[in-house]
Amino acid sequence: MSFIYFAIAASTVTAGWLSDKLQRRKMLLLLAGVLIIPSTLLLGQVPTFGYLIVLTAVLWFLGGMGLTLVSILAGMFAEKSQRGKVFGTLALTGALGSLIGGLTTGPIADWYGYPTMFTVLAIGMVLLPLAALVLEDRPVTQAPPGQASVVRDQPELGNKFFLFVTASILIGIVTFSGILGISLTMIGQSFASTAIASTQVIGGAVALPIPPIVGWLSDRIGRKRLLALSYLMGTLMLLILAWSISIWHFWLVAVLRSALFYANNGLGQALVTDLVAKESLARGIALFNATAWIGGILGFGTAGYAIQNLGLVSTFVIGSFLPPIAIILLVPIRQAKPVETLG
């Protein structure tokens, strides 16, 4: 899992670099969509664990590129007054996909086996290159000489962007610590596998409408305050998890975790689009998207080590201080309207 998260983190950065270098985002998305089909199909035929790791990493790398390229295109064409709504809707698709996948892939694997499950998934992946064919794309040009591309501390990504990236990594650590914490706590309390799996379905289903609603609100009342409120859900999540004993406690934790992840994703991409000049947008969104997966790597590693040495309750209580730190990092960020130029 650590290697797979590294693969998707690397793919987001690669997508941003290729987007700037080639200025052919539609072509890159189409290529990733075509390659992801045989990669998915081959996963059902792997003969050894080593092949499983490599092919899964390839699949996640291609998927991460696709997600990042879609976000870059959305950031390029979304109007400033609609960015929260646009990225909130994109975050909704992730939650919906997780819910559909959780409800369907398990039964298909149980009834017909993993080769059939991956064949069905590969057929579904055909939709990705077909969708890429109808997307609009344009090259991004640099601002004319003598014209400031954006009013910011620095001409490119800037200090405010990196403060936000740091805050997002902290929230990623909290989010993935919650994923690990739910499983370990429920296993420790002898909950059945079905009960543990139910937290993903309940969390995804209840949190489903949150990203578009929060995105719509952010276009009207600002993104920072909503991000701060979503961060506080991380503190509440870990404090509840520290003393959870009933199934509904874990459902509530799962809802808060899903809401935090998808709200931060949608609001975060909209805020990055506000903060970063158009000519730096591909790198900005790519680096921001990588923060979730960097947070996953750090969250799984640090939480696992801390739980083993400090115990569940102490680990979650200590982790609950990370969201307030992330909120402090948001304070200096001031949004400025860039002068955008498209070629």
C-alpha positions in Angstrom: 0.0 0.0 0.0 2.9 2.4 0.7 4.3 1.7 -2.7 1.0 2.2 -4.3 0.4 5.6 -2.6 3.9 6.6 -3.7 2.9 5.7 -7.3 -0.2 7.9 -7.2 1.7 10.8 -5.6 4.4 10.5 -8.3 1.7 10.4 -11.0 0.1 13.7 -9.9 3.5 15.5 -10.1 4.3 13.8 -13.4 0.9 14.8 -14.9 1.5 18.5 -13.9 5.0 18.5 -15.4 3.8 16.9 -18.7 0.9 19.2 -18.8 3.2 22.2 -18.8 5.8 20.6 -21.0 3.6 19.3 -23.8 0.5 21.5 -23.5 -1.5 18.4 -24.7 -3.7 17.5 -21.7 -6.4 15.9 -23.7 -3.9 13.6 -25.5 -2.3 12.6 -22.2 -5.7 11.8 -20.7 -6.6 9.8 -23.7 -3.3 7.9 -23.5 -3.7 7.2 -19.8 -7.3 6.0 -20.5 -6.2 3.6 -23.2 -3.3 2.1 -21.1 -5.5 1.7 -18.0 -7.7 -0.9 -19.7 -5.1 -3.7 -20.3 -3.5 -2.8 -16.9 -6.9 -3.5 -15.2 -7.5 -6.6 -17.2 -4.0 -8.1 -16.4 -4.6 -7.6 -12.6 -7.0 -10.5 -12.7 -4.3 -12.8 -14.1 -1.3 -12.0 -11.9 0.7 -15.2 -11.0 2.7 -13.8 -8.0 2.5 -11.1 -5.3 5.3 -9.2 -7.0 3.4 -8.9 -10.2 0.3 -7.7 -8.2 2.3 -4.9 -6.6 3.8 -3.7 -9.9 0.5 -3.8 -11.9 -1.5 -2.2 -9.1 1.1 0.6 -8.9 0.9 1.0 -12.7 -2.9 1.2 -12.5 -2.9 3.8 -9.7 -0.2 5.8 -11.5 -2.4 6.0 -14.7 -5.5 6.7 -12.6 -3.7 9.4 -10.7 -2.6 11.0 -13.9 -6.2 11.0 -15.2 -7.6 12.5 -12.0 -4.9 15.3 -12.0 -5.4 16.1 -15.7 -9.1 16.4 -15.3 -8.6 18.7 -12.3 -6.1 20.9 -14.4 -8.6 21.2 -17.2 -11.4 22.1 -14.8 -9.2 24.7 -13.2 -8.4 26.2 -16.6 -12.0 26.6 -17.8 -14.0 27.1 -14.6 -15.1 30.7 -14.0 -13.9 32.2 -10.7 -17.5 32.5 -9.4 -18.1 28.8 -10.2 -14.9 27.1 -9.1 -16.2 25.8 -5.8 -19.2 24.3 -7.5 -17.1 22.7 -10.2 -14.5 21.2 -8.0 -17.2 20.2 -5.4 -18.9 18.3 -8.2 -15.7 16.6 -9.2 -15.1 15.6 -5.5 -18.6 14.2 -5.5 -17.7 11.8 -8.4 -14.9 10.3 -6.2 -17.3 9.7 -3.3 -19.9 8.2 -5.7 -17.3 6.0 -7.3 -16.1 4.8 -3.9 -19.7 4.0 -2.9 -20.5 2.1 -6.1 -17.2 0.2 -6.0 -17.7 -0.8 -2.4 -21.1 -2.1 -3.2 -20.3 -4.0 -6.4 -16.7 -5.2 -6.5 -16.9 -7.3 -3.4 -20.0 -9.3 -4.4 -18.6 -9.8 -7.9 -15.3 -11.1 -6.5 -17.1 -13.4 -4.0 -19.6 -14.9 -6.6 -17.5 -15.0 -9.8 -13.8 -14.6 -8.7 -11.2 -11.8 -9.1 -10.5 -12.4 -12.8 -14.1 -11.7 -13.6 -14.2 -8.7 -11.3 -11.2 -7.1 -13.0 -12.6 -7.9 -16.4 -15.8 -6.0 -15.5 -13.7 -3.1 -14.3 -11.6 -3.1 -17.5 -14.8 -2.9 -19.5 -15.9 0.0 -17.4 -12.5 1.7 -17.9 -13.4 2.1 -21.6 -15.5 5.1 -20.6 -12.3 7.1 -19.7 -10.8 7.4 -23.2 -14.3 7.9 -24.7 -14.9 10.8 -22.2 -11.5 12.3 -23.0 -12.4 12.5 -26.7 -15.1 15.1 -26.0 -13.1 17.3 -23.6 -11.9 20.8 -24.6 -8.2 21.7 -24.3 -6.1 24.8 -25.0 -2.4 25.6 -24.5 -1.7 28.1 -21.7 0.5 31.0 -22.7 2.7 33.1 -20.4 1.6 36.6 -19.5 2.9 39.3 -21.9 6.2 40.9 -20.9 5.7 43.7 -18.5 2.3 42.5 -17.4 2.0 40.9 -14.0 0.4 37.5 -14.2 -0.8 37.6 -10.7 -0.6 39.8 -7.6 1.3 37.6 -5.1 4.4 37.4 -3.1 6.2 35.4 -5.8 5.6 35.3 -9.6 5.0 31.5 -9.6 3.5 29.3 -6.9 4.4 31.6 -4.0 4.6 31.2 -0.2 0.9 31.2 0.3 0.5 28.1 -1.9 3.2 26.2 0.0 1.6 27.1 3.4 -1.6 25.6 2.0 0.2 22.5 0.7 1.7 22.0 4.2 -1.7 22.3 5.8 -3.2 19.8 3.3 -0.4 17.3 4.1 -1.3 17.6 7.8 -5.0 16.9 7.0 -4.0 14.0 4.8 -2.1 12.5 7.8 -5.3 12.9 9.9 -7.5 11.4 7.3 -5.5 8.3 6.7 -4.8 7.9 10.4 -8.6 7.7 10.7 -8.8 5.0 8.1 -6.2 2.9 9.9 -7.7 3.7 13.3 -11.2 2.6 12.4 -9.9 -0.8 11.2 -7.5 -1.4 14.1 -10.0 -0.3 16.8 -12.8 -2.4 15.4 -10.6 -5.4 15.0 -9.4 -4.9 18.6 -13.0 -4.9 19.8 -13.8 -8.1 17.8 -16.2 -6.5 15.3 -17.0 -8.7 12.3 -15.6 -8.0 8.9 -19.0 -7.1 7.6 -19.3 -4.4 10.3 -15.9 -3.0 9.5 -16.8 -2.9 5.8 -20.1 -1.2 6.6 -18.2 1.9 7.8 -16.9 2.6 4.3 -20.4 2.3 2.8 -22.1 4.4 5.5 -19.4 7.0 5.5 -19.4 7.4 1.7 -23.2 7.4 1.4 -23.9 10.0 4.1 -21.1 12.3 3.1 -22.1 12.1 -0.6 -23.9 15.4 -0.9 -21.3 17.4 1.2 -18.7 18.2 -1.5 -21.0 20.0 -4.0 -22.9 21.8 -1.2 -19.7 23.0 0.4 -18.2 23.9 -3.0 -21.3 26.0 -3.8 -21.1 27.8 -0.5 -17.4 28.5 -1.0 -18.3 30.5 -4.1 -20.4 32.8 -1.9 -18.8 33.0 1.5 -15.2 32.2 0.8 -13.1 29.0 0.8 -10.8 29.6 3.8 -13.5 29.6 6.5 -15.1 26.5 5.1 -11.7 24.8 4.9 -11.1 25.7 8.5 -14.5 24.2 9.5 -13.8 21.0 7.6 -10.4 20.7 9.3 -12.1 20.8 12.7 -14.0 17.7 11.6 -10.7 16.0 11.6 -10.2 16.9 15.3 -13.7 15.8 16.2 -13.2 12.5 14.2 -10.1 11.5 16.1 -11.5 12.4 19.5 -14.6 10.3 18.9 -12.5 7.5 17.5 -10.4 7.5 20.7 -13.4 6.4 22.8 -15.6 4.6 20.2 -17.2 1.3 21.4 -20.4 1.0 19.5 -21.0 0.5 15.7 -22.7 3.8 15.4 -19.6 5.5 16.8 -17.5 4.1 14.0 -20.2 5.1 11.4 -20.0 8.7 12.7 -16.2 8.6 12.5 -16.4 7.3 8.9 -18.9 10.0 7.9 -16.6 12.7 9.4 -13.5 11.2 7.7 -15.3 11.0 4.3 -16.6 14.5 4.6 -13.1 15.8 5.5 -11.4 14.1 2.6 -13.9 15.1 -0.1 -14.5 18.6 1.2 -10.8 19.3 1.5 -10.2 17.9 -2.0 -12.9 20.0 -3.7 -12.3 23.2 -1.7 -8.6 22.8 -1.9 -8.4 22.5 -5.7 -10.7 25.6 -6.0 -8.5 27.5 -3.6 -5.3 26.5 -5.5 -7.0 27.8 -8.7 -7.6 31.1 -7.0 -4.1 31.4 -5.7 -2.0 30.3 -8.6 -1.5 32.0 -11.9 -2.9 30.2 -15.0 0.6 29.5 -16.4 1.5 27.7 -13.1 -1.9 26.0 -12.5 -0.9 22.6 -13.8 2.0 22.3 -11.3 -0.1 23.8 -8.5 -3.0 21.4 -8.8 -0.6 18.5 -9.3 1.4 19.3 -6.2 -1.8 19.8 -4.2 -3.3 16.5 -5.4 -0.1 14.8 -4.3 -0.6 16.1 -0.7 -3.4 13.6 0.0 -1.3 10.6 -1.0 1.8 12.0 0.8 -0.5 12.3 3.8 -1.5 8.7 3.3 2.1 7.5 3.3 2.9 9.5 6.4 -0.4 8.9 8.1 -0.3 5.1 7.8 3.4 5.0 8.9 3.3 7.4 11.8 -0.1 6.3 13.1 0.9 2.6 13.0 4.1 3.3 14.8 2.4 5.5 17.4 -0.4 3.1 18.1 2.1 0.3 18.6 4.2 2.3 21.1 1.7 4.8 22.7 -1.7 3.0 22.3 -4.8 3.9 20.4 -6.2 6.6 22.7 -3.0 8.6 23.1 -2.3 8.4 19.3 -5.7 9.8 18.4 -5.6 12.5 21.1 -2.2 13.7 19.9 -3.3 13.5 16.2 -6.3 15.8 17.1 -3.9 18.7 17.4 -2.9 18.6 13.8 -6.0 20.2 12.3 -5.7 23.3 14.5 -2.1 23.6 13.3 -3.4 23.4 9.7 -5.9 26.1 10.4 -3.1 28.4 11.7 -1.3 27.8 8.4 -4.4 29.1 6.5 -4.4 32.4 8.3 -1.8 34.3 6.3 -3.4 33.2 3.0 -5.1 36.1 1.1 -6.7 35.4 -2.2 -6.0 37.7 -5.1 -7.6 37.8 -8.5 -5.1 36.7 -11.2 -4.9 38.2 -14.7 -5.5 35.0 -16.7 -4.3 34.6 -20.3 -5.2 31.6 -22.5 -3.7 31.0 -26.0 
